[in-house]
Structures are given as C-alpha cells and as structure tokens.
Amino acid sequence: MKIKKIPLKYPIDIGAPTPKILASEHFLLLFYFVDKQTKEILMERDVVSDRGVVILEFLNYLNFKLGSPNDEVLHGHPYFNLGLRPYSFFELENSDWLLEVIKVNSVHPRHDDCLFEDYKHFILTFHDSTFECIAESYKVNFSVKSMGEVISERVEGLILTP
C-alpha cells in the first residue's frame, strides 16, 4: 500500500470542521467547514455564522465510514506509518479495504475483478474523526452559505428530482 496526499484548494478547518454526510445507495456527499485562516476564504467566510462549506461529492461509491480515530490518536491508525496526517485528504493505493470488498463480491456468479479497477480508497482526517470511502472519483465545490443552507439545498434537490 502507498498513500498519496491530495492537495486541497479549500483546507479543512482545524478547530471544528464538523463533517456531515448525506448519502443513499447512489450518492455520497461529505460537507465540512473550510479553514478560517485560508487567505482566499477570509474575504468570503463569515466566522460568526459559520459560513464557508466545502462539498465533496464521491462518484460511484461502494462504501464509506466516519468515526475514530481523531487527530490526537491518528498515529494509531494503520496507515499513519504510510504518511496519513491530520487535516488532510489522501488516496490509498493498493488498498486492503478495497481488496476486502473485492473478496466479498467474488462469491457472485458474474464477479470479475476488473469491475473494481476504477475504484479508489479516499481518506480525510478531521479534528474529531476520520472519513474513509471507496469511490471511483470525487468533485469538490465550495459555498459561502451556512452548513444548514447548503445541506437543505442538496436535500431539497434530491426530493425534487424524479
């Protein structure tokens, strides 16, 4: 396995990024607050009303998890020795988790390993938690609105979509 850091145009807030997830079988959205100290965001983010939200959309995802470890015990994570660090975004190449998913799927009569060739293992490390998912790719967006407004808009869009 090899870990590769993905540069973030909108860095993770190190104080309270408060990640939120909106997901179904067909989509996965991860929301978090952008770093208040980012120069290009200072002009846009209203710290008082918690504005400045990053929206990561993971395309064709297979699985995700959010939880332990936090930044204080991240050095206990199995990927720490590979380069996993706090407040960052990574891709894990030759992922053991992806291999586990492939192994589980291998009992299907029409299983073919090549169906999983485009999938990647992504990791985001936050203050109080770590997010991991297996997906084909991702898109990044930024909004100067509040977390509630951004999530409400996305939920409303899903409800209105046939």
C-alpha positions in Angstrom: 0.0 0.0 0.0 1.1 3.6 -0.7 -0.6 6.8 0.5 -0.7 9.9 -1.7 -1.7 13.3 -0.4 -4.3 15.1 -2.5 -3.9 18.9 -2.4 -7.0 20.7 -1.0 -8.0 24.0 -2.6 -10.2 24.5 0.4 -8.3 23.3 3.5 -10.1 21.6 6.4 -10.8 23.8 9.4 -8.6 22.5 12.2 -10.8 23.7 15.0 -14.2 22.4 14.2 -14.7 21.2 10.7 -17.9 19.3 11.9 -18.1 16.9 8.9 -21.6 15.9 7.8 -22.6 13.1 5.4 -25.6 12.9 3.1 -25.9 9.5 1.4 -28.0 7.0 -0.3 -27.3 3.9 -2.3 -26.5 6.1 -5.3 -24.7 9.2 -4.0 -22.4 10.3 -1.2 -21.8 13.9 -0.2 -19.4 15.0 2.6 -19.6 18.5 3.9 -17.1 20.3 6.2 -16.1 23.8 7.2 -13.2 25.3 5.4 -10.2 26.6 7.3 -10.9 30.1 8.6 -7.3 31.2 8.0 -7.2 30.5 4.3 -6.4 33.8 2.7 -8.8 33.5 -0.3 -11.6 32.5 2.1 -11.1 35.2 4.7 -12.9 37.6 2.4 -15.8 35.2 1.9 -16.3 33.3 5.2 -18.3 34.8 8.0 -16.8 33.1 11.1 -19.7 34.3 13.3 -22.4 32.5 11.4 -20.2 29.5 10.4 -20.2 30.1 6.7 -17.7 28.6 4.2 -18.6 25.0 3.4 -16.8 22.5 1.3 -18.9 19.9 -0.5 -17.1 16.7 -1.6 -19.2 14.5 -3.9 -17.9 11.0 -4.2 -19.0 9.4 -7.5 -20.0 5.8 -7.8 -19.1 5.0 -4.2 -19.1 1.4 -2.8 -18.6 2.0 0.9 -17.8 4.7 3.5 -17.1 5.1 7.2 -16.8 8.1 9.6 -15.5 7.9 13.1 -12.4 7.1 15.1 -9.6 8.0 15.2 -9.4 11.7 16.0 -6.4 13.9 15.5 -5.0 13.1 18.9 -4.7 9.3 18.2 -4.3 9.3 14.5 -0.8 7.9 15.0 -2.6 4.7 16.0 -4.2 4.4 12.6 -2.8 1.5 10.5 -2.0 4.0 7.6 -0.1 6.5 9.8 3.2 4.9 9.1 2.4 5.3 5.4 2.0 9.1 5.8 -1.5 9.6 7.0 -1.6 13.0 8.8 -4.3 15.2 10.4 -6.5 17.7 8.5 -5.6 16.3 5.1 -7.1 14.4 2.1 -5.4 11.2 0.8 -5.7 8.4 -1.7 -4.5 5.0 -0.5 -3.2 3.0 -3.4 -3.5 -0.9 -3.4 -5.9 -0.5 -0.5 -6.5 -3.5 1.8 -10.1 -2.3 2.3 -10.8 -2.4 -1.4 -9.3 -5.9 -1.7 -11.6 -6.9 1.1 -14.6 -5.5 -0.8 -13.5 -7.4 -3.9 -13.1 -10.6 -2.0 -16.6 -10.3 -0.5 -18.0 -9.7 -4.0 -16.1 -12.6 -5.5 -18.8 -15.1 -4.5 -21.1 -13.5 -7.0 -21.5 -15.8 -10.1 -20.7 -13.0 -12.5 -17.9 -11.5 -10.4 -14.9 -10.0 -12.3 -12.1 -8.2 -10.6 -11.9 -5.7 -13.5 -15.2 -4.3 -12.3 -13.3 -2.6 -9.5 -10.3 -1.2 -11.5 -11.5 2.4 -11.3 -12.2 2.4 -7.6 -10.0 4.3 -5.2 -9.8 4.5 -1.4 -10.1 8.1 -0.2 -9.3 9.3 3.4 -10.0 12.7 5.0 -8.7 13.3 8.5 -10.6 15.8 10.7 -10.3 17.1 14.3 -12.6 14.6 15.9 -12.9 11.9 13.3 -11.6 10.3 10.1 -13.6 9.7 7.0 -12.8 6.9 4.5 -14.6 5.8 1.4 -14.2 3.7 -1.7 -15.4 5.5 -4.9 -14.4 6.0 -8.5 -13.8 9.7 -8.2 -14.9 12.9 -6.5 -15.9 16.5 -7.2 -15.2 19.5 -5.0 -17.4 22.5 -4.6 -17.4 25.5 -2.1 -20.2 27.6 -0.8 -20.2 30.8 1.3 -23.5 29.8 2.7 -24.0 28.1 6.1 -23.8 24.4 6.6 -27.6 24.2 7.2 -28.4 26.1 4.0 -26.0 24.0 1.9 -27.4 20.7 3.2 -31.0 21.9 2.9 -30.5 22.9 -0.7 -29.0 19.4 -1.5 -31.8 17.6 0.3 -34.4 19.7 -1.5 -32.8 19.0 -4.8 -32.9 15.2 -4.1 -36.6 15.4 -3.1 -37.5 17.3 -6.3 -35.5 15.0 -8.6 -37.7 12.3 -10.1 
